[in-house]
Amino acid sequence: MNQQQPLEDLQHIKKMMERSSRFISLSGLSGIAAGTCALIGAVVAYPYVQGRKDLFIDAVKGFDLARAGDYRMILYTWLFWIAAVTFSFAVGTAFIFTYIRSKKEHIPLWGTTAKRLMINVAIPLLVGGLFLIKLILANVTGLIAPTSLIFYGLALVNASKYTLGELRYLGYGQLVLAVINLWFTGYGIYFWAIGFGLLHIIYGFVMWYRYEKV
Amino acid sequence: MNNPIENLNKIFDSRIRLGIMSALMVNAEINFNDLKELMDITDGNLASHIKTLEENSVIKVQKGFIGKKTNTTYSLTKAGEKAFRAHIEALEKMIRQTK
């Protein structure tokens, strides 16, 4: 028997165990792309958060709905649409790079492992989203940034069991930021930019350097 | 000193069967199509390897339905899990001895 054989066999076993249980195509470049979108979004949102630009797209309608406690008032704020566009671009560009990586490694993008990952990310995020809507309606704006960081951080820690394990550290980073932010409410936009922007970019770069650099 | 090669299981001397066993070690059950995508081989090829594993009672087959489509899933038997663990140990032993 070849001397290399047992080592190669063990490596093959490890590889197949990982491939069958974790979604490993998640690209570091996806992190960099999503982080960049978040930073751009934060810059665009900044004057609105600071109150230097009007919050409402249609002030009359917005105020009426806000006074009535109608959740639709969110749709009349600029920030909602900035956030929605930022989120769409972040997810979209992240998807593209992960799609490219899965093609390169001949791993189907929409397999059992991807589904498992999506479900486990979606649960904390959906609940967090509902919670955020309630916070906005209650006018507790100072808690919006830390709350989104908390739910996102928990989603990442949860997701790390179903994809590259290092994702856990990105989750820890978001959670630490969120907790600090709780004592510095009013500076949410900065924490938000660091968490969703900078941390994604750092994580993405490290992961790309570690696994994908050629 | 006994020779660790003797502990290597002949059933697992194929890369495909090694892969199927590895995947089943970390998943309670996997269906045919997922295994096929994972191994990147043809239906016939996968079926024949599965048959070998089944005949040696290291994996078991569950036939079920999702709607009207058949959904055949595979999982390890107790004996299969034990045999595969022993196989991994034998491989590790060989590496330690060559060092």
Contacts between the chains, C-beta under 8 A, distances in Angstrom:
chain1	res1	chain2	res2	distance
A	1	B	5	6.3
A	3	B	98	5.7
A	6	B	91	4.3
A	6	B	92	7.7
A	6	B	94	4.3
A	6	B	95	5.3
A	6	B	98	8.0
A	7	B	95	5.7
A	9	B	18	6.2
A	9	B	91	5.5
A	10	B	88	7.1
A	10	B	91	5.3
A	10	B	92	7.0
A	10	B	95	7.3
A	12	B	15	6.2
A	12	B	18	5.9
A	12	B	19	6.7
A	12	B	22	7.4
A	13	B	18	6.2
A	13	B	21	7.9
A	13	B	22	4.5
A	13	B	88	6.6
A	14	B	22	7.7
A	15	B	22	7.9
A	16	B	18	7.4
A	16	B	19	4.3
A	16	B	22	3.7
A	16	B	23	5.4
A	16	B	38	7.1
A	17	B	22	4.8
A	17	B	23	6.9
A	17	B	25	6.2
A	17	B	26	4.8
A	19	B	23	7.5
A	19	B	38	6.1
A	20	B	22	7.2
A	20	B	23	3.5
A	20	B	26	6.1
A	20	B	27	5.7
A	20	B	30	6.8
A	20	B	34	7.8
A	20	B	38	5.6
A	21	B	23	7.8
A	21	B	26	4.4
A	21	B	27	6.0
A	106	B	40	6.4
A	108	B	37	5.1
A	111	B	34	6.6
A	111	B	37	6.2
A	112	B	30	7.7
A	112	B	34	5.3
